[in-house]
């Protein structure tokens, strides 16, 4: 997500606060059932059959993480399982937040029951 203000505790936009980052790390994301991933030399194409959005996943590591999202495991645990160094987590959080905003990913919903 782009934000027009510079990031600081007092002027950063609400969508880029540390609170959102923590909740994303703790979230249990999964690929939407209407999304198909097609492998490409640069990474993959993600196509959503419902909203017809097409997104280029430009890095194989991002593709690997997206494929590992199962809705049961936290994002932090998926990043660890994929051997993503913690210093790279902010970039992955940003990429996955964008995929969530594009409805490619969503938080796993448990049926009441």
Residue, then its C-alpha position, 0 to 999 in steps of 0.5 A: x500500500x502506498x501512503x502519501x505521508x512519510x512514515x512516522x508514529x505521528x504522521x503515518x497513514x493508518x494502513x501502515x501502522x505497526x499494529x496492522x503489521x503485527x496482526x498480519x503476522x498473526x493472521x491465518x491467510x489462505x489463497x482465495x478459492x477463485x484464484x489460480x497461480x500459474x508458474x512463470x520464469x519470473x515467479x507466477x501470475x495470480x488470476x482471480x476468476x471472480x473479480x478478474x484481477x491479474x497480479x504478477x508475483x515477481x519473486x519465487x520466494x513470494x510464490x513459495x510463501x503464497x503456496x504455503x498459506x493454508x489458513x491454519x498456520x500463522x503468517x509468521x510460521x509460514x515465513x519461518x517454514x519457508x526460511x525467509x529471514x526475519x529482516x525480509x519479513x516487512x517486504x513480505x508483509x507489504x506484498x501479502x497485504x497488497x494481495x489481501x487488498x486485491x482479494x487474492x488472499x483472505x483470512x481463514x474463516x472458521x464456520x460457526x459451530 
